[in-house]
Amino acid sequence: MVNDVLFNGAGRLIPHRMAEELPMPGSPPRSARFDGRVVVVSGAGSRDERIGNGRAAAILLASAGARVALLDRDRDRAQSTARMVAGGGGTSIVLEADVSEPDCCEAAVKEVVAQFGSVYGLVNNVGISSPPGTAVDVDPDEWDLGMRVNVKSMMLLSKYCLPHMIAAGGGSIVNVSSGAGPPGGPPSLLHPTAKAAVIGLTQAMARQHGRSGVRVNCVAPAGERGGWDTGHAVRFLLSDEARWITGVVFPVGAGGLSPPPGAPQDGPVQPDGA
Ligand SMILES: NC(=O)c1ccc[n+]([C@@H]2O[C@H](COP(=O)([O-])OP(=O)(O)OC[C@H]3O[C@@H](n4cnc5c(N)ncnc54)[C@H](O)[C@@H]3O)[C@@H](O)[C@H]2O)c1
């Protein structure tokens, strides 16, 4: 079977088990662990008892050894996530911050560095789908607010985290965009517009900061039951396993099948993300 063999350096197939025992030339195995690394997650709470994308990412990162800073404008929501992190033996701090506000972002990152000493990773997860409406009926002021929360927030947190990553020789950022909207067209013009901007921001930042060792990627979840699946994708992209990956848009949506056939339903808390 193809899965049971690998190519060796001379291009010959070797059994998989044997390959694991051989010294691998070139690059050493890459770690999926974060031991002690500090990761900031925005929107680390969830609107309800669901496991939202930020909450899932935070729990999974902490379970891999990251020290996680849980930012949310709603402290109680972030505190629920902190309890889940602690339940799995992880380390986190909760910071109340509206990430659409420059001062809040600056103060939050300052506090993270004061408490944890560094910043390795950033998950720009906050996003809202309002205001609803087409170009004809959307409220222009609400539009500005939507762009601030969805897009400016990602620039702002990056602005304050990046100097710490660059000073440390590198880091990793994952922005949360979105996959295809509902069939028949999106109810909000703002949401797909903002999420497309997140992709542009990701690709431009990847090019601007790659030489400083900072990777910037985004995930594009689709469907209502992203949670753990998005969290796993975020954790992979943040990790050293993805160290040669930057500027990508990583779809998380089972190719449009939602849920994927045979997938278990997401329960309220599954720290292992199973
Ligand atoms: N849920 C989905 O079906 C889905 C699908 C595709 C993409 N996404 C994206 O995933 C991300 C998370 O969505 P979700 O539905 O998993 O999470 P959610 O909406 O349940 O929770 C996100 C958290 O963000 C916080 N928040 C909102 N505005 C904030 C602000 N200005 N400052 C700080 N915190 C703020 C909320 O208090 C909440 O706790 C968003 O970017 C969303 O667009 C979600």
Ligand as a Chemical Component Dictionary entry (heavy atoms), coordinates in Angstrom:
data_LIG
# 
_chem_comp.id                   LIG 
_chem_comp.type                 NON-POLYMER 
_chem_comp.pdbx_formal_charge   0 
_chem_comp.three_letter_code    LIG 
# 
loop_
_chem_comp_atom.comp_id 
_chem_comp_atom.atom_id 
_chem_comp_atom.alt_atom_id 
_chem_comp_atom.type_symbol 
_chem_comp_atom.charge 
_chem_comp_atom.model_Cartn_x 
_chem_comp_atom.model_Cartn_y 
_chem_comp_atom.model_Cartn_z 
_chem_comp_atom.pdbx_ordinal 
LIG N1  N1  N 0  -19.188 30.334 13.501 1  
LIG C1  C1  C 0  -19.094 30.131 12.196 2  
LIG O1  O1  O 0  -19.910 29.449 11.595 3  
LIG C2  C2  C 0  -17.927 30.714 11.417 4  
LIG C3  C3  C 0  -17.738 30.332 10.076 5  
LIG C4  C4  C 0  -16.673 30.879 9.376  6  
LIG C5  C5  C 0  -15.821 31.794 10.003 7  
LIG N2  N2  N 1  -16.051 32.161 11.292 8  
LIG C6  C6  C 0  -15.152 33.139 11.915 9  
LIG O2  O2  O 0  -14.598 32.588 13.092 10 
LIG C7  C7  C 0  -14.322 33.633 14.023 11 
LIG C8  C8  C 0  -14.941 33.301 15.366 12 
LIG O3  O3  O 0  -16.314 33.114 15.214 13 
LIG P1  P1  P 0  -17.107 32.108 16.182 14 
LIG O4  O4  O 0  -18.520 32.092 15.661 15 
LIG O5  O5  O -1 -16.357 30.851 16.295 16 
LIG O6  O6  O 0  -16.976 32.834 17.588 17 
LIG P2  P2  P 0  -18.071 33.558 18.524 18 
LIG O7  O7  O 0  -18.732 34.653 17.757 19 
LIG O8  O8  O 0  -18.903 32.548 19.202 20 
LIG O9  O9  O 0  -17.092 34.151 19.629 21 
LIG C9  C9  C 0  -16.126 35.087 19.359 22 
LIG C10 C10 C 0  -15.807 35.909 20.586 23 
LIG O10 O10 O 0  -15.349 37.156 20.082 24 
LIG C11 C11 C 0  -15.683 38.145 21.021 25 
LIG N3  N3  N 0  -15.652 39.459 20.387 26 
LIG C12 C12 C 0  -16.510 39.959 19.473 27 
LIG N4  N4  N 0  -16.145 41.221 19.147 28 
LIG C13 C13 C 0  -15.029 41.496 19.861 29 
LIG C14 C14 C 0  -14.181 42.623 19.974 30 
LIG N5  N5  N 0  -14.417 43.750 19.273 31 
LIG N6  N6  N 0  -13.112 42.560 20.793 32 
LIG C15 C15 C 0  -12.864 41.442 21.522 33 
LIG N7  N7  N 0  -13.630 40.352 21.473 34 
LIG C16 C16 C 0  -14.706 40.371 20.648 35 
LIG C17 C17 C 0  -17.067 37.739 21.522 36 
LIG O11 O11 O 0  -17.333 38.299 22.806 37 
LIG C18 C18 C 0  -16.981 36.227 21.534 38 
LIG O12 O12 O 0  -16.676 35.722 22.830 39 
LIG C19 C19 C 0  -14.877 34.911 13.395 40 
LIG O13 O13 O 0  -13.837 35.601 12.736 41 
LIG C20 C20 C 0  -15.881 34.388 12.375 42 
LIG O14 O14 O 0  -16.102 35.275 11.324 43 
LIG C21 C21 C 0  -17.084 31.629 12.027 44 
# 
loop_
_chem_comp_bond.comp_id 
_chem_comp_bond.atom_id_1 
_chem_comp_bond.atom_id_2 
_chem_comp_bond.value_order 
_chem_comp_bond.pdbx_ordinal 
LIG N1  C1  SING 1  
LIG C1  O1  DOUB 2  
LIG C1  C2  SING 3  
LIG C2  C3  SING 4  
LIG C2  C21 DOUB 5  
LIG C3  C4  DOUB 6  
LIG C4  C5  SING 7  
LIG C5  N2  DOUB 8  
LIG N2  C6  SING 9  
LIG N2  C21 SING 10 
LIG C6  O2  SING 11 
LIG C6  C20 SING 12 
LIG O2  C7  SING 13 
LIG C7  C8  SING 14 
LIG C7  C19 SING 15 
LIG C8  O3  SING 16 
LIG O3  P1  SING 17 
LIG P1  O4  DOUB 18 
LIG P1  O5  SING 19 
LIG P1  O6  SING 20 
LIG O6  P2  SING 21 
LIG P2  O7  DOUB 22 
LIG P2  O8  SING 23 
LIG P2  O9  SING 24 
LIG O9  C9  SING 25 
LIG C9  C10 SING 26 
LIG C10 O10 SING 27 
LIG C10 C18 SING 28 
LIG O10 C11 SING 29 
LIG C11 N3  SING 30 
LIG C11 C17 SING 31 
LIG N3  C12 SING 32 
LIG N3  C16 SING 33 
LIG C12 N4  DOUB 34 
LIG N4  C13 SING 35 
LIG C13 C14 SING 36 
LIG C13 C16 DOUB 37 
LIG C14 N5  SING 38 
LIG C14 N6  DOUB 39 
LIG N6  C15 SING 40 
LIG C15 N7  DOUB 41 
LIG N7  C16 SING 42 
LIG C17 O11 SING 43 
LIG C17 C18 SING 44 
LIG C18 O12 SING 45 
LIG C19 O13 SING 46 
LIG C19 C20 SING 47 
LIG C20 O14 SING 48 
# 
